[in-house]
Each structure stands twice: as structure tokens, then as C-alpha cells.
Amino acid sequence: MHPHSGPSSESTARAGSPLAEHGEAPPPAADSASAVPERLPSLTGLRFAAAVGVLYTHSRLMIDPHLAETLGPEVWLGGSSVSLFFILSGYVLTHSARPGDTARAFWRRRAAKIFPNHVLTWCVVVAALACAGTAAATTGSGIAAGLASLFLVHTWVPSHLFVSAGNPVSWSLAAEMFFYFLFPVLLPRVKRLSPRGLLTGAATAIAVVWSLPLFCALVVNPDGSSFPEYWFLYMLPIVRLPEFVLGMMAARIASSGLRIPRIGVLPAALGVISAVIMNPAILPQRFLYAASTVAPLVILVYATAELDLRGRRSLLRTRPCVFLGELSYAMYLVHFLVLGLLYLGLRGHGWSNLGVVLVGLPVVLLASWLLYAGVERPCVRRFSTPRARARNRTRTAAAS
């Protein structure tokens, strides 16, 4: 779960997934005649909404663990929010791609954005597990799983131990890292598509997302076991790739001048909410991991970006929403950890699950800000640009 708007004033709003472009100087203008804005702050605000969806699901599961058995809309809201992160990531990275950028420079910026927060939260989780003496921290397989999660390759292994290793929410970062690895290869091919080819590509991506549950039922998991289906459809990075590509297609459609029917943000949001509420009652579970909401979600992302592209009013573009959107990556990484530690510390003193969550929410927000301001933003500024170029910028600024 992505995804990305920057920690500094230069990059506020180039965001999408919990991992979207952060802390970078604006890209060079594509051409002077273009009036397309470089930044999409409304998508930063939307990213916070997605992070809240994940936080809500985990909070509800803590308050009422039986929801994990009934699998109602409360649970699927979090899953749909992760899908939103993936689509946002593809859209934002494509929209903000720098002319003449190299794969190495792109990967360096992505690593500078993702790994400092991830490594710190991973260390906290592993230390807590080691202090508790759990098998996940002391056995050979547990150590292997932990190291795999540190390097964000753990979700490629169909194992309970591996996919839940380290910070449990980091599974979505493993998917994002796979997307980033492929992005320099995918982008030129997406850019070469004609407007009609983009529409065909977007429709194909949606069709692939819908076909994967059928493939899983017929080939991967014909006996209907729960974990193989969960791993294949929800956690396996290559299976989530079509959502990222769909976001890329949506960004190119928006910049191609192609005329398509406009749908406002409110109707698009209502479409997503309706899908999350109604689909669990009418569709098999395998379609709920991503397929049932993929089309409404990409429509929401497209409609939200249009607010900025067309200079329309947007609540998501207000300063508080953008600021909270900038905290969303840190919030995504710390919320499960904070709530879990508070649960372990307070339940023994007679606290109810609801009480733990109510106390935990402001702590989550504070911890998110501390991680963002103390780790994420400084590390992005320090490591996203090669040292020589950073020194040249400093000298130029001093000379001026």
C-alpha cells in the first residue's frame, strides 16, 4: 500500500501513492507552449484519503477482530485504498516524468524516498519481535523472511511467514519497488501509444485485472484454499502491475487531448463507495481484492487530476489536505506499528480495543509527522540527488 508528494515546497503535490515523487526539484518544462501544470496537489490530498482508508480498516479490525471472518465493506475499504495507491503511483510518475531522465536517476530518487522510512520502521518491528523472543526473529526461516522484507522482495514467496515479515504493511512497498524497476522500460512504450491505443490499453489493463481472479480459480488455486488466493491476487507484485499501468495510461490520456466524457469527483467518489459497499454482497471474494473497484478508482484519479489540469476549485488542493497528503507515506508505515504496540501495552491494564484505537489515532498522526520531518524529508533532500550536483546547486545558490 503507494505511492508521494514531496517533503519540501518544491515538490508539494507531485504525489499519488504512498510513494509518489517526493522532495525533488520540479522537472524541466516539457515545452514553453504547454499550459499543463507540473504538479497535481489534489492528488496529494487524495493520497491522504487513501491512507485514511487503510487506517480505518486496521482500526476496525482491532476494535472487532471478527470482521476478518465476515469480510464486509470495512475490510475491503483498506484493500481498495491500496489499489488506489497503485493507480495513483502510475499516474503521478507518468505525469511528472522528466524529459531526458535516466533510469539510474529515477531509481535513486525512488530509493531515497522509500528506504529511509522503511528501514527505520523495519528495525523497530524486528527489535520488538526480538525482545518478545518470537520465532519470526529467532529461527533461521524467520531471519530469512525478515531480511527478504528488508529488501522488499518478501511478497514473491508464497508463505505466511514471508508476506507478514518485518513491518506487515511493507508488502505494498515490495509491489511499488517492482513497478519502479519496470517504469523506465514501460514509460517510452506508453508514450508511443496513439490516443486510440491508450484507450485500448486502459481497457485491456482493466480486463486483465478482472481476468486474474478467474485464472487464479482455474489454474493457481483450483482447490479454493484461502491463502494461495490471497497471496496471488493481493500480494504478488506482478499481479498488481496492471493497476500501476492503468494509472500510467490515465495520465497519458489526460495529456493527449483526447475527448472523453467528464465525470466529476463527487460522482466518481460515490461510484467507489458504492462498489466497496455493494460488491462484497454480490461478487465472489476473489474479485474483491482489486477487480471490483479498479474501474471506479481510475475514474476517481482521472477526475481528481482534472481539477488541477483545468484549474478548477478543489478542496483536496487546500493547504491542510496537501500537508496531510505529504504525511501519508509515513502514516501508512507507522500506523500498524503504533496501534500494535499500544495494544500490547494497554490491553493488560484493562483498556478496551476501542479505547486503544482512540488513544492511538493521535499518536499515529504525531509519529507520522516525526517520521516525515525527521527522516523522510531530510533523507530525500540529502540522497535523491548525486553529491556533485547537490554541491553545484549549493554553490550556484550562494553565488546568486
N, C-alpha and C positions, 0 to 999 in steps of 0.2 A: 501498500500500500504504500505517487509518487510519488516525480513528481515533483516550488522552485523559485519564486521571485526573489531577487537579490536582497542581501542584507544591508546594502547601502543605498543612498539616494540615487546612485547611478543606475541601480538595477531594480528599483521597486516596481515590479509589475511584470517582469518577464517571467511569470510563474505559471505553473499549471499543475503538475503532480507534486507530491511531497518533495519532488526532487528537481523542479524546473530550474531554468537558468538563474543563477544567483551570484551577486557580487561581482559582476563583470561590467566593464565599460560598455556603453551602447555600441552595437555593431555599426560599421560604416553604412551610410545611406546607400540603398541599392541604386538609386539614380535620383537626380535632383528633381525630376518631374513627378516623382511619386509622392502622393499625399498619404500613403499608408503609414499609420503610426508604428513606431518601432516597439512600443510597449503596450501591453494589454492589462492594465491594472484590474479590470473587472474579473479577469481570470484568476488573479491573485486572491481576490475576495471569495471567488467560487472555490478555490482550493481550501480555504478555511472551512467552508460549509462541508466539504468532503471529509476533512479531518474531524469535524464535529460528528458526522455520521458514524465514523469508526469509533470515536469515543463513546457515543451514545450506545452503540451495540455492546461494547465491552462493559460499560457501566450497567446496562440492563441485565447482562448475563451474570454479573457479580451480584446484583440485587436478587435475581431469580434464576438460579442455575438450571431450573427445569426447562427454561426456554431453549436450551441446547438440544433438548429432546423433541420439543414440538416444532422447532424451526419455523417460527412465524415471521412476520414482516420485521420485527425488531432485530432479528438476526440478519436478514438479507439486506437491511439498510447498510450495514457495515460492509458487506461484500460488494454491494453496488457502488459504495463510495470508493472502494479500491479500484473498481473498473473505471470510475470517473477519473481517478488519478492517472491511470494508464492512458486514457484518451487525451486528457489534458496535457500530459507529457509529450505525446506525439505532436499535438497541435502547437504547443508553445515552442518546442525545439525547432520545428519546421518554420514557423513564423519568424523566429529570431535568428535563424541561421545566418552566419556571417559570410559574405562573399569572399572567396579565397581562403576560407578557413581550412585548416588541415585536420586530419583525423587525430593526430597526436595532440594538438592544441585543444581540440574538443574533449578528448578523453581526460586530459589533465584538468580541465575546468570541472568536469563531472566528478572526478575523483576528489578534487579539493572540496567540492560541495557535499559529497555523500559521506566520505570515510571518517572525518574527524568526529562528527556526532555519533556515527555508527560504532566506531571503535570504543569511544568512551562509554556508551550505554552497554555495549557488549562486555566490557571489563567489569562494570558494576554488576551485571547479571551473573557472570561467571564467578566473581568474588562471593556473591551471595550464595550461589549454589555450593561453592567450595566450603564456605563456613557452615552450611547446613549438612555437608557430607553426603550429598545426593550422588546417585550413580552417574548422573549426567556429567558430573565434574570429576569423578574419581576413576571410572573404568576406562579401558582402552577405547572402546567404541564411543563412549561419551566424550572423551577428549577429541577423537577424530571428528565427531559431529560438531563439537564446539569450534574446532579450527575451520571446518568447512563453512560454518555460519560466519565466522570472522571474515573470510574471504568471499562471502556471498555466493557460494556455489552449492549450498546445502540442499536447496529445493530440487536439485536434479536427482536426488536419491529418494526412491520411494520407501521411506522409512519414517515411522513416528518419531524416532529419536532424532533423526537428522532435521526434519522440517520444523521441529519445535526447539531446536538447539539455539543457544545464545538468547538474544532478545527475540521473543517469538514473533513480533511484528516485522522483523527484518526480512521475512520471506519475500515481501513485495520488493524490497531493495534488490534481491537477487534477480527478480524479473527485470527491474529497471536497468540493472547493470548489463544484462543481456541485450536489452533494447539499445542502450548506449553503444555497446560494442558493434551492433549492426547499423546504427544510424548513418555513419559516413558512407556506407555502401547503399543503403536504402534511399537516402535523400536525392542523389542525382537521378535515380530511376523514377522516383515520384515526380521530380521536377520536369522530366521529359514527357510526361503524360499530357495528352490534349485534354481540354475540358470534358469532352465525352469520355475519354479514358479515365479521368478522375472519378466521374460518376460511376462508371463501371467498376472501377477499383474499390470505391467505397461500398457499393452494393455487394461486391464479392467478399470483402472483409466481413461484412455483417453476415452473409450467407455461411462463411467459414465458421464464425463463432456459433451459429445455430447448428451447423453440421457436426461439430466436435462432440456434443453430448451423444448423438446417435452413433458416432464412431466409437466412443467410449463404451456404450452399451453393447455394441455388436462385436467389437474386437478387443478392446483393452480390458474390459471388466464385464464379461458376459454373465458372471455369476451374481452380479449385483452387490458385491461387497462395498461397504461404505468408504473405507479408507482409500482404496485404489481410485475410486471415482473422485473423491475429494482431492487427492494429490494430483491426479491427471488434469482435471478440469479447473481447479482453483489455483494450484501452486506451481505447476510445471511451467517454467518461463516461456518455452516455445509455444505453448498453447495460448498464452496471454498476448503473444506478439500481434495477432490480428487487431486487437483493440488499440495498441500503440500505432499501428499502420493506419488504422481508421482515423485516428487523430491527425496524422500527417496528411491524409487525403483531404480532411475537412479544412485544414489550414490552406492547402493549395487551391481548393475550390473557392475559398473566401477571397484569395488574391488573384484568381483567374478572370474575374469579371463575369463569371457565369451567372446567369439569372436563374435563381431557383425560388420557389415560394418562401416567403418570410414567415417565420413563426416567432412570436415574442418570447421573452424569457419566462414570463409568468405561465403561459400555456405550456411551454417546454418543461418547466419545473413541475407543473401539475401532472404532465404525462409521466415523468419519472416517478413521482409519488404514487400515482395510480398503479403503475407497473409493480412497484415494490409492495404495495398493499394487496393487490388483487392476484398477482401471478402465483404466489405460494398456494393458493386455493385451487388453481386450475391447471397448473403445469407440474410435471414430474420434477423432483428435486434437481436432477442433473441439468436442467435448463435454467436453474435459478442462480448458478454460480456466476454467469455472465450473459448468457444469450438473451434472457428475457428483458434485460434493461439496456442492452448495448445500443439499440437504435434511439430510444428516448434520451440516453445520455449524450450521444454525439450531437443530437439536435440541440440539447441544452448548451453544450460547449460552443457550438456554432452560433447560437443566438446570443449568448453572453459576449462572445468576442465581437459580434456585430455592433454591440453598444459602443465599444471603443473605436472600432473601424469606421463607424458612421458618426461619431461624435455625439451619441445620444446620452441622455441622463442615465446614471447608473448608481444605485445605492451601493453596489459592490465595489465601486471605484472610490468611495469615501475614504478618508484617511484612516479611521478606526478599522474598517474592513481590510484595507490593504495591509495595515500593520499586523492584524491578526493572521492574515494570509501569509505574511512573512514568517510568523512563528509556527506555521502549520507543520513543517517538516520536523522541527524539534518536538512539537507536541505529539506528533504521531509516534516518535521514537520513545518518549518518556512516559506516555500516559499509562500504558500497561504495566510498566515497571513501578511507577509511583503507586498506582492503585493496588498492585500486588503486595508491595512492601507494607503499605498501610494496613491492608487486610491482615497480613500475618502479625503485625504489631498490635492491632487494636481489637481483633476478634477475641483474643484471650482475655481482654479486660471488659468483656460484656457488651461490646459495640455490636449493633446490628449491621447487616450488609448495607442497608440504605444509609445508615449513619457514616459508615466508612466512605461510601461514594460521595456523600455531601461534603464531608471534610476533604476528600481527595481532590475534588474538581478545582478549587482554587490553588491547591498545592501543585496540581498538574500545570496550571497556567503559569504559576511562578517559576517552576522548574523549566518550563519551555522557554520562558524569557531568558533565564540564566544561561541555558544551553545555547540559545541563539546569540545572545550578546557576548557571552564569554568564550564560546568555542567556534560556533559556525561562522559568524561574521568575520572575526579576526583571521580564521584559517583560510577562508575563501579569499580575503584580500591578500593574504601572505602567499598562498600556494597556487592560486589559479593562473598566475602569470609567471613566466620564467623570470629568474632573478635579474638577468641582464636588462630585459625590457622594463622591469619594475624600477631598476635603478635609473634608466634613461628617463622614465616618466617623472621620477622624483627630481632629477636634475633640471628637466625642462620646466617643471612647476616652480622650482626655486629660482631659475633664471628669469621667469616671467614675473 
